[in-house]
Amino acid sequence: MRWDQCIANFGHEVADFAEDYFADTERKVLLIAGAGFDPRSKIVATCLVDAGTNIEAVLIKEIRPEPSQDLVDLAEDNKSDLENLLPDHDLVEIDIFGSDNAVVGGRNVVKALNALNYAGYTDVIVDISALSIGTSFPAIRYFIERIEANMPPANLHVFVTHNPSLDTGITLIPSDSPGYIHGFRGGTSLDSSSAAAKLWLPQLVSGRRAALNALHGYLEPHDTCPIVPFPAANPRQVDILAEEYIAELENAWSVDTRNLVYADESNPLDLYRTILRLHDLRRLVFQDIGGSLMILSPLGSKIMAIGALLAAMERNLPVAYLEAIGYNMRSGPPHGPADHKLVHLWLEGDVYPKPRPALQKNGSVK
């Protein structure tokens, strides 16, 4: 496994790592981060600045049609704070939908990143805390492909601010265009996959029934193995999800309860390893009868989404997604810093021996 021994830091370890590694005067760091309404937008940037990082930034503002004024105001406040925190920055606006309502956010962010000059940078950080899955997945893949081609910068880090209670307070308004994330069609474009046994691994999340049912109708999988968080911050989270999705589990998706996939809510490498083990087992079982095609749909926690991303990259798995046309955020008491947990993964770079385990791929995000 390419990332089986991935260097990862959790909680207070992240600040210690930043002070030890990023504060090195020989490092020049480029931060790619979202400038959106999410209250977690500033957490990673603050951690890096406090560590004394020599940092420049590209702030990505995702543009969606007719956002609510409350969220626009929150996004503007976060953008202003980030601009004050990171004086050496560029702001890039990314249209998520085209004029024909087609999802173009992933392609647009890769185009924007490809136009940047990376000479002189030793490290790039992608902070996905305030970026959508449809934007962050192509961005991370773009940098992994650059590093594989021996192009700078040499080191890739992914940060995320984890807060399950905040995740449940943000609900998406799904578009009506299910599809595959840019650069993550996997084997769906190959003729050899037409007869494959199709297994769908959706991440069960509260408030996403409409989106998941739309994806199920779009994919028409032969089997479904929902991913649920366990261990989780809420010990009863699996029961809550089972109750919310009882109609889908028992009827529409015909899921045997023994086919639930359990993954640690706070550790992306747990889901990554689980998906790869399941993929390798199915490949052996179905290799003589048309093959197996696994499709991932990470619609919830960014932590677990990273695990799905790494597995999709390593085994060339398709990632089906329903982009949000908008968001709603439940009002309530502010979430203090104690509620936030930082996670850092060092995905590529000088620390790993060469050659790296190969990635299976039949395309590129470029």
Secondary structure as UniProt FT lines:
FT   TURN            2..5
FT   STRAND          7..10
FT   HELIX           12..17
FT   HELIX           18..22
FT   TURN            25..26
FT   STRAND          29..34
FT   HELIX           39..42
FT   HELIX           43..50
FT   TURN            51..52
FT   STRAND          55..63
FT   HELIX           69..85
FT   STRAND          89..95
FT   TURN            99..100
FT   HELIX           105..114
FT   TURN            119..120
FT   STRAND          123..127
FT   TURN            129..130
FT   HELIX           133..148
FT   TURN            149..150
FT   STRAND          155..162
FT   HELIX           164..169
FT   STRAND          170..174
FT   STRAND          179..180
FT   TURN            182..183
FT   HELIX           186..189
FT   HELIX           191..193
FT   TURN            194..195
FT   STRAND          197..203
FT   TURN            206..207
FT   HELIX           209..219
FT   STRAND          223..224
FT   STRAND          227..229
FT   TURN            235..236
FT   HELIX           237..244
FT   HELIX           246..247
FT   HELIX           248..252
FT   HELIX           257..259
FT   STRAND          261..263
FT   TURN            265..266
FT   HELIX           268..286
FT   TURN            287..290
FT   STRAND          292..297
FT   HELIX           302..315
FT   STRAND          319..321
FT   STRAND          324..329
FT   HELIX           337..339
FT   STRAND          341..348
FT   TURN            350..351
//
